[in-house]
Amino acid sequence: MPGLIALTDLSGDDLIRILDRADILADAWKQNKMPQVLKNKQVGLWFYGQGFRNRVAFEIGARAMGASVSYIPGELGINEPLEDVGHYLDNWFSLLVIRSKNHKDVLYLSNNIDTPIINARTNYNHPCEILGDLQFIRKYRGSIDGLNVVFVGEITNLCMSWFEAAVRLPISVTQVAPDGYLADKALLQQLNAQSVGEILVSSHLDPLLRNADLIYTDCWPRADNNDDAHRIKEMFLPYQITSTHLQLLKEGALFLPCPPVTRGQEVSFNAMKSPVCLNYEAKDYLLHSQNAVLEFLAGC
């Protein structure tokens, strides 16, 4: 069943329609006049892990549009076969929002049940987070056409969804990280072969700053022991975004460190206080873009 597992599941035109609708829903939210388009719809939230922003935004957004919202406990396919669980849920829900540590499980459900599934994050990608950021960026600068994104960090789920955005939309995304943590050539060739935008990689941060419209950071790689932690710090500390870096940005450029933010690692303490750091404001739009996705996939 059509859902949102990756941004590439939708056309560029559909993504723009969702962003357009999200702007309208943002105004409706502020006016306390949310359309009741999800009345009599049942939305299931099945979340693994500690993240709260997406879950809270999905819950209050779905309720505000008239839906009944239920939490589904446990992890995917732990106590029962995933096939069985999926078909049970198919009986009861109009939409399922799932966060899982196993992307393959979410894909399996999406391909084997009728209920549309929204990916609220997996180990592979994170489409809802990037949609919310795109809505904020478009509102801030007037357009996302020609947006030049510098993503600083290893190839994480956020990085993959920025790549997916560049496949469908006219934006450029450059991943910046130490050698060994960059997307490989085969993936870049595969993505760029079908891209509306452009996807690049580089191990050199400073030359990219002056032309960037957006600096986007993600957390450092996880360390398994003290030796790993020391090695990762040595490799990634030169890529820490500081206020000195932000002073090099052109007028109108933004810095969005994705939460949870670890000050002293991917971002310095003073960079978080920079006037171009607008991550609190950006996350407001997570609610509105997710509302637009709910409405779109419910066929309203």
N, C-alpha and C positions, 0 to 999 in steps of 0.2 A: 504494500500500500504506500502511496506517496507520503513522504514525511520530510523531515529535515535532519538527516544524519551528517551531511556535509553541505557546505555552501554550494558545491558543484551539483547537488541534486536539483537545484533550481536554476532557471535561466537568469541571465543578467537583468532582463526586463522584469522578471518576477521579484528579484532582489530589490530593484528600484521601487516597484510597487509596494513592497513591504516597508521600505524606508519612508515612502510617501505617506502610507497609512499610519506608520508609527508617529510621524509628525502630527497628524490629525488627532491620534489617540493621546498624545502628550498634552495637547491643548484641552481635550475633553477631560483628562485627569485633573488638570489644574482648575477646571471649572466645575468639578464634581458632577460631570454629565456623561459618564461612561455609557456607551451603547450596550444594551443587554443582549448582545449577539450570541452569547454562550448560554443563554437560559435553557434549561433542561439538558445541558451537556454535562457529561461526567468526565472530569480530568483526573488522571492518576499520576501521582508524583512518586517515582521510585528512585531514590537517591542513595548512592554509596559515597562515604567520605564525609569530610567536615565542612565543605564549602557551604556558605549560607546565602550569598548574594543572589545567585540564580534561583535557588529554591524559594526564598522569601518573595522575590519579584514575581515568579510564576504563580505562587499561591495568591498573593494579594491582587495580582492582575486578573487572574481567572475568576476569582470571586467578584471583583468589581464589575466584570462583564457578565455576571449572572450564573456562572458555572458552579456546580458542586465539586469540591476538591477533596480527594482522599489520599492519604499517605499509604504507600505499600511498604511493609517492613522487610528487612533482610536483604541479602545479595541475590543477584541473578543466578538461578539454577543451582543453588547450593544444596537445598534439601529435597528438591524435586527436579526432574528433567526440565530443561528450559522450554522444550516443546510443549509440555503439559501446562506449565505455568502461563505461557503466552496465550494458549487457547482459552484458559479460564478467564484471563483478563480481557480477552477479546469479547467475551459475553457482556461485559459490564461497562466498559469505558468508551467514550467518544474520542479521547486523545490520551496518549501516554507521554509523559516527560521523564526521561531516564538519564541518570548519571551513573556511569559504570567504569570500573577499572579495566574492563575487557571490551574493546571495541567490537570484536568478533561476535560477542553475545548480542550487542545492540543491532548489528547488521543482521544476525540470524532472525531476531524477532521481527525486524522491519520487513524482511523478505518472506515471513511465514505466517503473519497474522494480518487482519484487515484494518485494525486500528492504526491511524497515523501515529508515528513516533517522532518526538523531538529529542534530539541529542543535547543534553544539558552539560555534557563533557564526558569524554572518554580519555583513555591513555593515548589515543591517536589524534583527536582534534577537538575543537571547542567552538562550534559555529555561532552559538548565541552570543557569546562574549564579544566576538568580533563584529557581529551585526549591531550590537548596542554601541560599540565604539565608532563604527562607521556612521551611524545616525548622528551621534554627537559631533563628529568631525564635519559632516556635511552641514549641520546646523551652524557650526562655528565659522566655517570658511565659505559657505554658500554652495559648494559643489565638491564632489570627490573625484571629478574628472582630472586626470593628471596628477593625482596625489602621489607623493614620493615618500614611501614609508621606509624607515631604517629600523629593522627589528634586531635588537641586541640580545643575544642569548643562543643557547643550543637549539636544536630542532625539536621543539616541544609541541604539545597539542595546539597551543596558541599560534606558534609559528606556522604549523600546517594549515590552520584556518585562514591566516593571512595569505598564504600561498593560494588557497582555494578562492579567496576573494579576488586575487589578481587574475585567476583563470577566467572569471566571469565579468569582471569590471575593469574599466580603463585606468588602473593604478599600477604603480611600480613598487615592488617589495624587495628590499635587499636584506638578507639575513647576514648579520655580522657576529662572528665568534672566532675563537682560536681554531687553527687548523686541527682537524680531527673531530670537530663538533659541527661542521657545516653539512648542509644537504649535499648528497652525492650527485655526480654528473648525470647518472641515469634518471634520477627523480626529476632533476631540473629539465632535462630534455623532454621527458614525458609531459610535465606540466606546461612548459613553454610551447610545446607543439600544438596545444589546444587553447592557449591563453589569449584573452582580449588584452590583458595588461602584460607586465614583464616581471619575471622572477630571477633574482640574482643572488650571489653570495660573495662575501669578502671577509678577509681576516684583518682589514685595516679600517678602523673606525673614523679617525679624525678627518680624512679627505671627504667623507660622505656628509659631514655635519652641515656644511654651509648651504647645501642644496636640498636638505631634508625639509619636508613639511611636517613630518611626525617622527619623533623618536619614541620607540615602544620597547619596554624591557620586560623580561621574564626572569624568574629566579635562576640561581646557579644550579648546576647539576648536584644531585644528592651524593653525599660522601658515605661510604660504608664503614670507614674507620679514620683514625687520625691522619694516617699517611695520605689517604685519598683527599681528605679535607685540605691538607697543606698543598698538595699538587693542584687541586682545583682552584684554590685561592691564588696561587702563583700564576695560573693560566688566565683566570678571569678578572683579576683585580685591574689590569690595564684597560678593561672594557667597562669598568664601573662608570656610570654617568654621574658627573659632578656639576656643580654650578658653573665651573669653567667651561665645560662642554656646552652647556645651555646658552652661555653668553655668545657662542659662535653661531647660533641659529639665526636664520633670517627672520625678518619681521613677519609675524603671523604664524610662525611654526609652533608646534605643540610638543609637550613631553607627557606621555601617558605610561607610567609604570604600572604594570598589571598587578593587582592584589592577588594573594598577600605579598606585600612589599617587605623585603628584608633590608633595612637601612644598614649601610656598612658593607653590603655585598653588591648587588646589581645596581644600587643607587646610593649616593651619599646622603648624609643627613641634610646638608644644605641644599641639595638639588630638590628635595621634597618641598622646600619652602619657596622655590622659584615661582615667579608669577606666570611662567609658561607651563608649570606643572598643574594640570587640571583634571587629575584622575578622579577626584571626588565628584566634580560636576559631570564628568563623562559617565560615571556609573549610574547616574539618575536615568540615563537613556536605556539602560539594560531593561528596565521595567517596560518602557513603551515599545521597544523593538520586539521583546518577547510577546507582549500583548498582540502585536500585529501578526506575529508568526502563528499564535494560537488561532486568531481569527481567520487567517489565510488557510490554514490546514483544516479548520473546521468547515470550510466551504461557505463561510458567511459573507 
